[in-house]
Amino acid sequence: MNKKAKARWLKRFHQWHWISSAVCLVSMVLFSVTGITLTHAGAIGAEPEVTAVDRVLPAELLSGLEGVESGPLPADLRRWLSRETGLAVDALPAEWSDAEVYLALPRPGGDAWLAIDRADGALMAEDTDRGWIALFNDLHKGRHAGTVWRWFIDIFAVATLVFAATGLVLMALHAKRRPATWPVTALGLILPWLLIAFFVH
């Protein structure tokens, strides 16, 4: 490769490298920190905050459940639940039976559920908040975070691969002037496998 072509490719890889690093900088910090909190989850104390709800549906909302056997809760009931109980109920499919309607409401960092007695409209619900560390740990795993967040994780992963690949190319282009490049790179490649082989059971 002549000097002009090498300089052109060097400039291009530098550009891809800094753009990919800028795109995933904050996310790499977030995922690194949550990697630590996930590894040491047992050592991080957290007391879940549980809120219980015990109400009775108004007659007009209870009558709106008659004849419904599948699908989400009616829109007017979802609005009432949000206003009266603070539960954010999206148009998620509920579990319908002759006796009750049950809806699970998992989310990052917590979960909730509600059950409605179809005979008398008795509502029982419980909302559990496990704290901000659990929230970020669940976001790290993509747990109950929705489709948009899963797409974000995938895009971030691709940007990180671009960052790593362009970094490797830049190392190769500068390796002649930096003799330690390949020994250090080889150590980074071999060390995890040695740890897995000898210390992971």
Phi and psi restraints in degrees (value plus and minus 20) as a CYANA .aco file:
   2 ASN   PHI     -92.9   -52.9
   2 ASN   PSI     149.9   189.9
   3 LYS   PHI     -85.4   -45.4
   3 LYS   PSI     -58.0   -18.0
   4 LYS   PHI     -86.1   -46.1
   4 LYS   PSI     -64.1   -24.1
   5 ALA   PHI     -84.8   -44.8
   5 ALA   PSI     -61.2   -21.2
   6 LYS   PHI     -82.8   -42.8
   6 LYS   PSI     -62.3   -22.3
   7 ALA   PHI     -85.0   -45.0
   7 ALA   PSI     -58.0   -18.0
   8 ARG   PHI     -85.6   -45.6
   8 ARG   PSI     -65.2   -25.2
   9 TRP   PHI     -88.2   -48.2
   9 TRP   PSI     -56.8   -16.8
  10 LEU   PHI     -81.1   -41.1
  10 LEU   PSI     -64.2   -24.2
  11 LYS   PHI     -83.7   -43.7
  11 LYS   PSI     -61.1   -21.1
  12 ARG   PHI     -85.5   -45.5
  12 ARG   PSI     -64.7   -24.7
  13 PHE   PHI     -88.1   -48.1
  13 PHE   PSI     -55.5   -15.5
  14 HIS   PHI     -79.7   -39.7
  14 HIS   PSI     -62.5   -22.5
  15 GLN   PHI     -84.3   -44.3
  15 GLN   PSI     -67.8   -27.8
  16 TRP   PHI     -81.7   -41.7
  16 TRP   PSI     -57.1   -17.1
  17 HIS   PHI     -85.6   -45.6
  17 HIS   PSI     -67.1   -27.1
  18 TRP   PHI     -93.7   -53.7
  18 TRP   PSI     -52.2   -12.2
  19 ILE   PHI     -86.7   -46.7
  19 ILE   PSI     -66.2   -26.2
  20 SER   PHI     -85.1   -45.1
  20 SER   PSI     -56.0   -16.0
  21 SER   PHI     -88.3   -48.3
  21 SER   PSI     -57.2   -17.2
  22 ALA   PHI     -86.4   -46.4
  22 ALA   PSI     -60.4   -20.4
  23 VAL   PHI     -83.1   -43.1
  23 VAL   PSI     -60.1   -20.1
  24 CYS   PHI    -129.1   -89.1
  24 CYS   PSI      -7.3    32.7
  25 LEU   PHI     -78.7   -38.7
  25 LEU   PSI     -77.9   -37.9
  26 VAL   PHI     -83.3   -43.3
  26 VAL   PSI     -60.1   -20.1
  27 SER   PHI     -85.6   -45.6
  27 SER   PSI     -57.1   -17.1
  28 MET   PHI     -85.1   -45.1
  28 MET   PSI     -58.6   -18.6
  29 VAL   PHI     -83.9   -43.9
  29 VAL   PSI     -66.7   -26.7
  30 LEU   PHI     -79.3   -39.3
  30 LEU   PSI     -68.5   -28.5
  31 PHE   PHI     -91.7   -51.7
  31 PHE   PSI     -48.2    -8.2
  32 SER   PHI     -89.4   -49.4
  32 SER   PSI     -65.9   -25.9
  33 VAL   PHI     -83.6   -43.6
  33 VAL   PSI     -64.9   -24.9
  34 THR   PHI     -90.5   -50.5
  34 THR   PSI     -44.3    -4.3
  35 GLY   PHI     -82.3   -42.3
  35 GLY   PSI     -59.9   -19.9
  36 ILE   PHI     -87.9   -47.9
  36 ILE   PSI     -65.6   -25.6
  37 THR   PHI     -86.7   -46.7
  37 THR   PSI     -51.7   -11.7
  38 LEU   PHI     -90.0   -50.0
  38 LEU   PSI     -61.1   -21.1
  39 THR   PHI     -83.8   -43.8
  39 THR   PSI     -54.5   -14.5
  40 HIS   PHI    -130.9   -90.9
  40 HIS   PSI      11.4    51.4
  41 ALA   PHI     -78.7   -38.7
  41 ALA   PSI     -55.8   -15.8
  42 GLY   PHI     -87.8   -47.8
  42 GLY   PSI     -44.6    -4.6
  43 ALA   PHI    -110.3   -70.3
  43 ALA   PSI     -30.1     9.9
  44 ILE   PHI    -118.4   -78.4
  44 ILE   PSI      89.3   129.3
  45 GLY   PHI     -94.1   -54.1
  45 GLY   PSI     117.5   157.5
  46 ALA   PHI    -170.5  -130.5
  46 ALA   PSI     111.4   151.4
  47 GLU   PHI    -124.6   -84.6
  47 GLU   PSI      90.9   130.9
  48 PRO   PHI     -81.0   -41.0
  48 PRO   PSI     122.1   162.1
  49 GLU   PHI    -121.9   -81.9
  49 GLU   PSI      96.8   136.8
  50 VAL   PHI    -130.1   -90.1
  50 VAL   PSI     107.7   147.7
  51 THR   PHI    -135.7   -95.7
  51 THR   PSI     103.2   143.2
  52 ALA   PHI    -122.2   -82.2
  52 ALA   PSI     125.5   165.5
  53 VAL   PHI    -146.3  -106.3
  53 VAL   PSI     112.3   152.3
  54 ASP   PHI    -157.5  -117.5
  54 ASP   PSI      81.3   121.3
  55 ARG   PHI    -155.7  -115.7
  55 ARG   PSI     155.6   195.6
  56 VAL   PHI    -145.8  -105.8
  56 VAL   PSI     110.7   150.7
  57 LEU   PHI     -86.7   -46.7
  57 LEU   PSI     121.9   161.9
  58 PRO   PHI     -78.8   -38.8
  58 PRO   PSI     131.9   171.9
  59 ALA   PHI     -77.9   -37.9
  59 ALA   PSI     -58.7   -18.7
  60 GLU   PHI     -87.9   -47.9
  60 GLU   PSI     -52.4   -12.4
  61 LEU   PHI     -94.5   -54.5
  61 LEU   PSI     -57.4   -17.4
  62 LEU   PHI     -84.8   -44.8
  62 LEU   PSI     -60.5   -20.5
  63 SER   PHI     -85.4   -45.4
  63 SER   PSI     -46.5    -6.5
  64 GLY   PHI     -88.5   -48.5
  64 GLY   PSI     -33.2     6.8
  65 LEU   PHI    -108.7   -68.7
  65 LEU   PSI     -30.0    10.0
  66 GLU   PHI     -85.4   -45.4
  66 GLU   PSI     111.8   151.8
  67 GLY   PHI      61.5   101.5
  67 GLY   PSI     -26.3    13.7
  68 VAL   PHI    -106.1   -66.1
  68 VAL   PSI     109.5   149.5
  69 GLU   PHI    -142.8  -102.8
  69 GLU   PSI     -29.9    10.1
  70 SER   PHI    -180.1  -140.1
  70 SER   PSI     149.7   189.7
  71 GLY   PHI      71.9   111.9
  71 GLY   PSI    -191.9  -151.9
  72 PRO   PHI     -97.0   -57.0
  72 PRO   PSI     149.1   189.1
  73 LEU   PHI     -86.3   -46.3
  73 LEU   PSI     129.2   169.2
  74 PRO   PHI     -76.9   -36.9
  74 PRO   PSI     128.8   168.8
  75 ALA   PHI     -80.0   -40.0
  75 ALA   PSI     -60.2   -20.2
  76 ASP   PHI     -86.4   -46.4
  76 ASP   PSI     -53.3   -13.3
  77 LEU   PHI     -89.5   -49.5
  77 LEU   PSI     -59.7   -19.7
  78 ARG   PHI     -82.8   -42.8
  78 ARG   PSI     -61.0   -21.0
  79 ARG   PHI     -84.6   -44.6
  79 ARG   PSI     -61.2   -21.2
  80 TRP   PHI     -83.5   -43.5
  80 TRP   PSI     -63.1   -23.1
  81 LEU   PHI     -81.9   -41.9
  81 LEU   PSI     -62.1   -22.1
  82 SER   PHI     -84.0   -44.0
  82 SER   PSI     -62.1   -22.1
  83 ARG   PHI     -93.3   -53.3
  83 ARG   PSI     -62.3   -22.3
  84 GLU   PHI    -111.0   -71.0
  84 GLU   PSI     -46.3    -6.3
  85 THR   PHI    -139.7   -99.7
  85 THR   PSI     -34.4     5.6
  86 GLY   PHI      61.0   101.0
  86 GLY   PSI     -18.8    21.2
  87 LEU   PHI     -99.5   -59.5
  87 LEU   PSI     105.8   145.8
  88 ALA   PHI    -104.8   -64.8
  88 ALA   PSI      81.7   121.7
  89 VAL   PHI    -126.4   -86.4
  89 VAL   PSI      88.0   128.0
  90 ASP   PHI    -102.6   -62.6
  90 ASP   PSI    -198.8  -158.8
  91 ALA   PHI    -100.8   -60.8
  91 ALA   PSI      37.3    77.3
  92 LEU   PHI    -108.6   -68.6
  92 LEU   PSI     126.2   166.2
  93 PRO   PHI     -83.8   -43.8
  93 PRO   PSI     111.8   151.8
  94 ALA   PHI    -116.4   -76.4
  94 ALA   PSI     147.5   187.5
  95 GLU   PHI    -119.5   -79.5
  95 GLU   PSI      95.9   135.9
  96 TRP   PHI    -126.7   -86.7
  96 TRP   PSI     114.2   154.2
  97 SER   PHI    -157.4  -117.4
  97 SER   PSI     155.9   195.9
  98 ASP   PHI     -85.2   -45.2
  98 ASP   PSI     -49.3    -9.3
  99 ALA   PHI    -111.8   -71.8
  99 ALA   PSI     -56.8   -16.8
 100 GLU   PHI    -173.1  -133.1
 100 GLU   PSI     149.3   189.3
 101 VAL   PHI    -137.3   -97.3
 101 VAL   PSI     108.3   148.3
 102 TYR   PHI    -141.8  -101.8
 102 TYR   PSI     117.6   157.6
 103 LEU   PHI    -157.7  -117.7
 103 LEU   PSI     102.7   142.7
 104 ALA   PHI    -110.5   -70.5
 104 ALA   PSI     118.9   158.9
 105 LEU   PHI    -149.3  -109.3
 105 LEU   PSI      45.4    85.4
 106 PRO   PHI     -91.4   -51.4
 106 PRO   PSI     131.3   171.3
 107 ARG   PHI    -175.0  -135.0
 107 ARG   PSI     143.2   183.2
 108 PRO   PHI     -80.8   -40.8
 108 PRO   PSI     111.3   151.3
 109 GLY   PHI      60.5   100.5
 109 GLY   PSI     -13.4    26.6
 110 GLY   PHI     156.4   196.4
 110 GLY   PSI    -194.5  -154.5
 111 ASP   PHI    -180.6  -140.6
 111 ASP   PSI     146.7   186.7
 112 ALA   PHI    -171.2  -131.2
 112 ALA   PSI     144.3   184.3
 113 TRP   PHI    -172.8  -132.8
 113 TRP   PSI     138.4   178.4
 114 LEU   PHI    -165.7  -125.7
 114 LEU   PSI     130.8   170.8
 115 ALA   PHI    -156.6  -116.6
 115 ALA   PSI     113.9   153.9
 116 ILE   PHI    -140.2  -100.2
 116 ILE   PSI     104.1   144.1
 117 ASP   PHI     -95.9   -55.9
 117 ASP   PSI     101.3   141.3
 118 ARG   PHI     -95.2   -55.2
 118 ARG   PSI     -32.6     7.4
 119 ALA   PHI    -104.4   -64.4
 119 ALA   PSI     -68.7   -28.7
 120 ASP   PHI    -137.7   -97.7
 120 ASP   PSI     -20.0    20.0
 121 GLY   PHI      58.2    98.2
 121 GLY   PSI      -8.4    31.6
 122 ALA   PHI     -84.7   -44.7
 122 ALA   PSI     108.9   148.9
 123 LEU   PHI    -132.3   -92.3
 123 LEU   PSI     106.2   146.2
 124 MET   PHI    -141.4  -101.4
 124 MET   PSI     114.8   154.8
 125 ALA   PHI    -168.1  -128.1
 125 ALA   PSI     137.8   177.8
 126 GLU   PHI    -165.3  -125.3
 126 GLU   PSI     113.4   153.4
 127 ASP   PHI    -143.5  -103.5
 127 ASP   PSI     102.6   142.6
 128 THR   PHI    -134.6   -94.6
 128 THR   PSI     104.8   144.8
 129 ASP   PHI    -132.8   -92.8
 129 ASP   PSI      98.8   138.8
 130 ARG   PHI    -117.0   -77.0
 130 ARG   PSI     -14.2    25.8
 131 GLY   PHI      78.2   118.2
 131 GLY   PSI     150.6   190.6
 132 TRP   PHI     -92.3   -52.3
 132 TRP   PSI     -48.3    -8.3
 133 ILE   PHI     -86.7   -46.7
 133 ILE   PSI     -63.3   -23.3
 134 ALA   PHI     -83.1   -43.1
 134 ALA   PSI     -56.5   -16.5
 135 LEU   PHI     -79.4   -39.4
 135 LEU   PSI     -70.4   -30.4
 136 PHE   PHI     -90.5   -50.5
 136 PHE   PSI     -52.6   -12.6
 137 ASN   PHI     -82.8   -42.8
 137 ASN   PSI     -62.6   -22.6
 138 ASP   PHI     -87.6   -47.6
 138 ASP   PSI     -56.5   -16.5
 139 LEU   PHI     -83.9   -43.9
 139 LEU   PSI     -57.3   -17.3
 140 HIS   PHI     -78.0   -38.0
 140 HIS   PSI     -60.7   -20.7
 141 LYS   PHI    -107.7   -67.7
 141 LYS   PSI     -29.3    10.7
 142 GLY   PHI      53.1    93.1
 142 GLY   PSI       1.7    41.7
 143 ARG   PHI     -96.5   -56.5
 143 ARG   PSI      99.0   139.0
 144 HIS   PHI      34.8    74.8
 144 HIS   PSI      11.2    51.2
 145 ALA   PHI    -120.9   -80.9
 145 ALA   PSI     -25.7    14.3
 146 GLY   PHI      71.3   111.3
 146 GLY   PSI     149.3   189.3
 147 THR   PHI     -87.3   -47.3
 147 THR   PSI     -60.9   -20.9
 148 VAL   PHI     -82.1   -42.1
 148 VAL   PSI     -63.0   -23.0
 149 TRP   PHI     -86.6   -46.6
 149 TRP   PSI     -58.1   -18.1
 150 ARG   PHI     -83.1   -43.1
 150 ARG   PSI     -58.9   -18.9
 151 TRP   PHI     -83.0   -43.0
 151 TRP   PSI     -61.3   -21.3
 152 PHE   PHI     -79.8   -39.8
 152 PHE   PSI     -64.8   -24.8
 153 ILE   PHI     -80.4   -40.4
 153 ILE   PSI     -62.1   -22.1
 154 ASP   PHI     -84.1   -44.1
 154 ASP   PSI     -63.4   -23.4
 155 ILE   PHI     -85.3   -45.3
 155 ILE   PSI     -62.2   -22.2
 156 PHE   PHI     -80.6   -40.6
 156 PHE   PSI     -60.9   -20.9
 157 ALA   PHI     -82.9   -42.9
 157 ALA   PSI     -61.9   -21.9
 158 VAL   PHI     -84.5   -44.5
 158 VAL   PSI     -63.2   -23.2
 159 ALA   PHI     -82.0   -42.0
 159 ALA   PSI     -57.0   -17.0
 160 THR   PHI     -87.9   -47.9
 160 THR   PSI     -58.5   -18.5
 161 LEU   PHI     -83.6   -43.6
 161 LEU   PSI     -60.3   -20.3
 162 VAL   PHI     -82.9   -42.9
 162 VAL   PSI     -63.6   -23.6
 163 PHE   PHI     -78.2   -38.2
 163 PHE   PSI     -66.1   -26.1
 164 ALA   PHI     -88.0   -48.0
 164 ALA   PSI     -63.3   -23.3
 165 ALA   PHI     -86.1   -46.1
 165 ALA   PSI     -64.0   -24.0
 166 THR   PHI     -88.3   -48.3
 166 THR   PSI     -52.8   -12.8
 167 GLY   PHI     -83.3   -43.3
 167 GLY   PSI     -59.7   -19.7
 168 LEU   PHI     -84.9   -44.9
 168 LEU   PSI     -61.9   -21.9
 169 VAL   PHI     -84.2   -44.2
 169 VAL   PSI     -62.8   -22.8
 170 LEU   PHI     -84.2   -44.2
 170 LEU   PSI     -57.7   -17.7
 171 MET   PHI     -81.4   -41.4
 171 MET   PSI     -62.9   -22.9
 172 ALA   PHI     -83.4   -43.4
 172 ALA   PSI     -59.1   -19.1
 173 LEU   PHI     -89.4   -49.4
 173 LEU   PSI     -47.6    -7.6
 174 HIS   PHI    -123.1   -83.1
 174 HIS   PSI     -16.2    23.8
 175 ALA   PHI     -82.2   -42.2
 175 ALA   PSI     -53.0   -13.0
 176 LYS   PHI     -80.9   -40.9
 176 LYS   PSI     -54.3   -14.3
 177 ARG   PHI    -110.2   -70.2
 177 ARG   PSI     -24.5    15.5
 178 ARG   PHI    -150.9  -110.9
 178 ARG   PSI      67.0   107.0
 179 PRO   PHI     -80.1   -40.1
 179 PRO   PSI     -45.0    -5.0
 180 ALA   PHI    -100.6   -60.6
 180 ALA   PSI     -23.6    16.4
 181 THR   PHI     -75.2   -35.2
 181 THR   PSI     -76.0   -36.0
 182 TRP   PHI     -95.9   -55.9
 182 TRP   PSI     -56.7   -16.7
 183 PRO   PHI     -79.7   -39.7
 183 PRO   PSI     -61.9   -21.9
 184 VAL   PHI     -88.2   -48.2
 184 VAL   PSI     -60.2   -20.2
 185 THR   PHI     -82.9   -42.9
 185 THR   PSI     -62.9   -22.9
 186 ALA   PHI     -82.7   -42.7
 186 ALA   PSI     -59.0   -19.0
 187 LEU   PHI     -82.0   -42.0
 187 LEU   PSI     -63.2   -23.2
 188 GLY   PHI     -83.3   -43.3
 188 GLY   PSI     -49.3    -9.3
 189 LEU   PHI     -99.3   -59.3
 189 LEU   PSI     -61.2   -21.2
 190 ILE   PHI    -101.7   -61.7
 190 ILE   PSI     -56.8   -16.8
 191 LEU   PHI     -75.7   -35.7
 191 LEU   PSI     -67.9   -27.9
 192 PRO   PHI     -79.4   -39.4
 192 PRO   PSI     -57.5   -17.5
 193 TRP   PHI     -89.0   -49.0
 193 TRP   PSI     -55.7   -15.7
 194 LEU   PHI     -85.2   -45.2
 194 LEU   PSI     -61.7   -21.7
 195 LEU   PHI     -82.8   -42.8
 195 LEU   PSI     -62.2   -22.2
 196 ILE   PHI     -83.9   -43.9
 196 ILE   PSI     -62.5   -22.5
 197 ALA   PHI     -87.8   -47.8
 197 ALA   PSI     -57.5   -17.5
 198 PHE   PHI    -126.2   -86.2
 198 PHE   PSI     -42.2    -2.2
 199 PHE   PHI    -143.8  -103.8
 199 PHE   PSI     -31.6     8.4
 200 VAL   PHI    -117.6   -77.6
 200 VAL   PSI     101.3   141.3
